[in-house]
């Protein structure tokens, strides 16, 4: 079973407990926890800032094979305020960089923990050559097709590059995904949102990194977005 995790922080200069050091601790713990769910490959969809007037901001996709903790520096990842990550345990498709999540299909960048049971039929119907069954989800989203025809279960996280500040979440009845709001120090306003395949791992990682958090009830088969640290049903 694969692993999904990530976070979106609202402020660029947050309180002490929301410093780069705390995000690095959170990143390290979630990387380690989710690597236990998949060591074949790893990938990140990272929100990138605008570095110059001629270089627009957007989403950078970075992925490769092998265990994540062996190749990725959590300090570098934690320098970004919005990160979506995946660790893969291969079930359909070879272990290679191209088959690592996230997948980018036109303007959709997404990752999935689960399976699409009718992916050979989908390859035939839409004349696709998807090696990994999960890819079909993001082809459908990019083309605006009816996702009800996907024999999919699990959980998906994706970002539309035309709106890179919004993260999309969807969990099926059998899917594993949990979301927690991260509270600001000393009050109840949110400073961000974090998500992970398992709630125990997420709650523990946030607590050890020094964050107070509140679990958000993620109803199965509902589409949610995260925007500026707020989770909303679509």
N, C-alpha and C positions, 0 to 999 in steps of 0.2 A: 504494500500500500504506500502510495506517494505521500509527501508532506507539503503543505502550503502554509506560508506565514507572511506577515508583513505589518507595516504600520504607516500611518499618516499623522504627522505632527503639524499643528496649526502655526505656531510661532517660530520665527527665526531666532529670537532671543528669549527663550523661555526661562522660567525660574530655575534655581540651582538644581533641583532634582530632575529637571528635564534637560540637562546639559548634554554635551557630546559624550562625556564619560558614561552617563547613565544609558544613553542610546547604544553605546558600544557594548555595555554589559548586556542589555536586552538583546541586541543583535547576536552576540556570541552565544547566549543561552538558547535562543530560538534556532540558530544554526545547528547547534549540537543536538537539540531535542528532535528536530525534524530530519536530521541526517539519519537517525535511527530508523526512519520510515523509508529511506531511499538513499543508496550510495552509488547508484549507477551513473547519475548525472545531476547537474544542478543548474539553476538559472535565476536571473534577476530582471525585473522591469523596474528601472530606477528613474524617478522624476529628476530631470536635469535642469539646472538653472540657465538663464540666458547669460552667456559669457561675454557677448559683444553685440552691438546693434545688428550686425550682419549674421549672427548665429542664433536662430530662434531656440527657445526652450522646448522641451518635449520629453519623450520617453526613450531611454537607452536600454537596449536588450543585451545582456551579457550572460553567456552560458557556456558550459563545457562538460566533459565527462569526468567521472571520478567522484570521490567524496568531497563535499563542499568545504569542510573545515581544513582540508589539506591545501586548497588553492586560493581561498578567499580571505582577505584581511577584513575582519569585522569593523575595524576602526574606519576604513575607507567607506564601507557601506553605510556606517552610522553617520557619516558627514552629510548624508542626504535625509531630507525630512519625509520623503515618501518612497517606500520600498515595498515591492511585492516579490516574493521568492518562492521557489519550488525545489523539492528534492525528488528525484525519480527512482522508483523501483520498477524496472522494465517488465512489462507484461505483453504488450503488443508492439512490435517494431524493434529493430536492432538498437544496441547501445552505441550511440554516436552523437556527436554534437548537434547535428540537424534534428535529431529526435528528442533532444532535451527541451523541456518547457522553460520559458514561455514560447509560444508560437506567435509569429506575426503574420497576419493575413490582411493585406491592405492596411486599413487604419485601425485594426483590432489587434491588441497584444494580450494574450491570455494564457492561463495555466489551469490544469484540471487534475483533480484527485478522484479517480473512479474509472469507469469504462463506458464505451459506446458499443453496445452489443451488435448493432447492425452496420458496422462500419464498412464491411465489404460491399454490402448492398448500396451504401451511400457512394462509395467509390465508383461503382458501376453506373448508378443513376445520374450522378453529376460529373462523370468522366474525370474524377479526381485520382490522384496517386498517393493518397495519404498512407504513410507507413504506420503511423500512430493513430489509434482510434480517436483520441481526444481532439485531434486537429479539426475534425468535422464540426465541432461546436463553434469554433472561431471562423471557419469558412461560412457557416450558416449566419452567424452574427454579422460578418462583414458584408454578406450579400443581402441581408434583410429577409432571409428565408424563415419559414415556420420551424422553430426549434422543437415543436411537439413531435415531429417525425423522427427525432433523434432517439434512439433507444439508449438513453444516457442515464446514469445515476452517479452520485458522488457530489462534488462541490467544485465550482468554477469561480475564478477571479479574473477579471479582465479590465482593460483600460482602452478607451477610444482615444487615439492620438490627437483627434481634433479637439478633445477636451481633457487634457492630461492631468488636470487637478481632481478628476472624479474617478473613483475606484468602484467597480461593479462587483457584486457578490450574488451568488445563487447556490443554494444547497438543496439537494433532493431529499426525499424522505429517508433514504439510506445513506445520505452523505455525511461527512465529518467536517464541520467547520464551526468555529466559535468566534465571537466578536466581543471585545471589551472596550468601553470608553475609558480614556485615561484622564483622571481628574487633575486640575491644577492644584498646586500646593496651597492649602489654607482655605479653599473654597470648593464649590461643587461644579464650577464651570469646566468644560472639557478642554484639554490641551491637545487631544488627539484621539486616535482610534488604533487598536491593534487587533490582528486576527491570526488564527492558527488552527491547525487541524484538530487539536485536542485542547480542551479547556484547562485541564490540570497543568499542562505544560505552559500555557499562556499565563495563567494566574501566577504560577510559581516564578516564571521569568520576570514578569512585571514587578512582583513583590521584591525579588532579589535585586532588581535594578533600582529600587527605591520609589516605584510608582504606586499610587493608589488607583484602583480601577473598579469599574462597575460592569457586570455582565449585561450584554444586550441580548434580548430574546430574538433569535434568528429563526423565523418560522420557515419550515421547509416548503419548497416550491414557490417561494416568494423572491422577487428580484429587489435587491437593495443597492443603494449607492452610498458612498462615503464622500462627503464634500466639506472641506474645512472642519474636519473633526466631528461631523454630525452624520449619523447613520439614518437613512430614510428609506421607507418602502416606496418603490416606484409605482 
